[in-house]
Amino acid sequence: METKDTDIRELIPQRDPICMVDRLLRVEGDVAETCFTVRADNFFLDDDGLLAETGVMEHIAQSASAYAGWRARQRGAQTAPLGFIGEVKKYRCHRRPAVGEELQTTITLLTEFDGILVIGAETRVADDVVAETQMKVAMEE
């Protein structure tokens, strides 16, 4: 299902300067895709103008939150749920994105139990895999 017309602020609680997702592009079952363009005023940029690994991880977590927010809205919720990173496993950052690059992240829901989402994620810039991980995200609805 395409979701391009949904305002990201309706799906995640984060706001600038910490908002790390521009759009939720699509949701198909247990898979969602987001995008984010790295801007020069990004909170997570280092002195070299590259997104820090923690910024990539935050983008992935917010992508999972956008997916959870979309699901909550489908169930009739009026506000975005809060999410907290509970555990990060198998995190690999192959390179750090630069200002102007667009990250596209695919989130796959692996399992869910009692408000805890276990997701797999892959972040790309064009055809280049930038990062991948598994993450547990605790959601408060």
URMOMO-V66276 format. One record per backbone hydrogen bond with DSSP energy under -0.5 kcal/mol. NH is the residue of the N-H (numbers start at 0). CO is the residue of the C=O. Records with the same first field share a line. If there is no record, write none. Layout:
NH: CO, CO
This chain:
2: 24
5: 2
9: 6
10: 7
11: 7
17: 14
21: 34
22: 34
24: 22, 32
25: 32
26: 0
27: 30
30: 27
31: 106
32: 25
33: 104
34: 22
35: 102
37: 35, 100
41: 38
42: 16
44: 41
45: 49
48: 45
50: 96
51: 43
54: 51
55: 51
56: 52
57: 53
58: 54
59: 55
60: 56
61: 57
62: 58
63: 59
64: 60
65: 61
66: 62
67: 63
68: 64
69: 65
70: 66
71: 67
72: 68
73: 69
74: 70
75: 72
76: 71
81: 139
83: 137
85: 135
86: 135
88: 133
91: 131
93: 91, 129
94: 129
98: 48
99: 37
100: 97
102: 35, 100
103: 123
104: 33
105: 121
106: 31, 104
107: 119
108: 29
109: 107, 117
110: 117
112: 115
115: 112
116: 114, 136
117: 110
118: 116, 134
119: 107
120: 132
121: 105
122: 130
123: 103
124: 127
127: 124
128: 126
129: 122
130: 122
131: 91
132: 120
133: 88
134: 118
135: 86
136: 116, 134
137: 83
138: 114
139: 81
140: 138
